[in-house]
Amino acid sequence: MNPKAWLSSAYVSERHRMFSRLGLILFGLAVAGLAAPYAARAEDDSRDAHWVGTWSASPQAPNLVGIPILPAGFTNQTLREIVHTSIGGKVVRARLTNAYGTAPLSIGAAHLAIRSTGAAIVPGSDRPLTFSGGSSVTIPPGALAVSDPVFLDVPAMGDLAVSIYVPGPTGPPTNHFFSMQTNYVSPPGNFVAAADMPVASTETCISAFGFTFCSSPWLFLAGVEVMASKQTSAVVTFGDSITDGAASTVDANRRWPDDLARRLLARKGNRDVGVLNQGIGGNGLLSTILGESAQTRLDRDVLVQSGAKWVILLEGINDSQSAFVGDRLIAADLQIIERAHALGLKIYGATLTPAGSTGNRELSRATLNQWIRTSGAFDAVIDFDAVTRDPSNPTFFLPIYDSGDHLHPNDAGYQAMANAIDLSLFRGHDGE
């Protein structure tokens, strides 16, 4: 592969190392009389490449309306975090975040590998990550760090392990709380290169509002990107807990964006499409209870995603707890549509699924859904409500799709949502 075709000047030092490795490879192949065919194939593979997200998660603050939801931080520990890809590639990089940090975040070392089982990685797949050529990086408060690219045969719909060593103390961590995925925290020590990392904990629990919430959050990790053809793009799924996958089976990747990714991968005759999940449990179009409102986080979580071409918006059910806010939800949607269109993205409006509610909350949901279906403001409509509601009791899910809380679908409900999406909405840049 010829890195010159796709590496930017920001990665000059990494490019020199790649050229050095490539030179050694070509020298060895030349001895065997094979250098010319390899070089021709490499040039053909890389001449039209760009970065496309294969996995993402929206950063969240380490508190819930002032209540700490995570430990005070980490010191001299390794975090091994498991992410499930949508598309594959042979060159990969990671994005680390200190979005909600109040002090600089020191990353002592980071590695990326293909996950085997649990906290173990596939032998031979471990790759140390560098940042502008250095093996460590300090991320200022509110900032993001993008690793240099590494060669790794990343599988589509496969699991990667991103290992991050933090000398600490980190302070309260930027996180994505409801991961629906088991992640791993080590005892003291740097274990980023360990084939099977020792595990001290996998879960954190909080008590708030009379409930206890437990999860295994993603920490300091915002995304993974692969190098792909310029005809490969990504769809950003933008929403609340229903996009985040609440009530789906942990470690099974049964959120509706995962189901959509599987359908896109299985279809014939079109380019690959990365699927990026930017859902936050408890999020709203207007409210900031869990994560900033959709309007506030739109730029960071959607509009700057690498390779993004489409957006699916499913937001609003958490905004209408008692008062009628249907008109405000419509106004917020219009603003999001305008901002997406300004950057050349197509945006598809998804109707809100049943919530088992009455009064102003149900009136707000019905008002927004009717507007989504009839206004023509979106580039297309995805009617999640129509495929999940009980025809005999339309403010509730069909029982086979109800997780039991009447607000979140179960695995079968998420699959029904993904099945309702017309895959022709996601065509390659060449119109295939």
Buried (B, 14 or more C-beta within 10 A) or exposed (E): BBBEBBBEEEBEEBBEBBBEEBEEBBEEBEEEEEBEEBBEEBEEBBEEBBBBBBBBBBBBBBEBEEEEBBBEBBEBBBBBBBBBBBBBBBBBBBBBBBBBBEEEBBBBBBBBBBBBEBBBBBEEBBBBBBBBEEEEBBBEBEBBBBBBBBBBEBEBBBBBBBBBBBBBEBBBBBBBBBBBBBBBBBEEBBBBBBBEBBBEEBEBEBEEEEEEBEBBBBBBBBBBBBBBBBBBBBBBBBBBBBBBBBBBEEBEBBBBBBBBBBBBBEEEEBBBBBBBBBBBBBBBBBBBBBBBBBBEBBEBBBBEBBBBBBBBBBBBBBBBBEEBBBEBBBEBBEEBBEBBEEEEBBBBBBBBBBBBBEEBBBBBBBBBBEBBBEBEBBBBBBBBBBBBBBEEEEBBBBEEBBBEEEBBBBBBBBBBBBEBBEBEBBBBEEEE
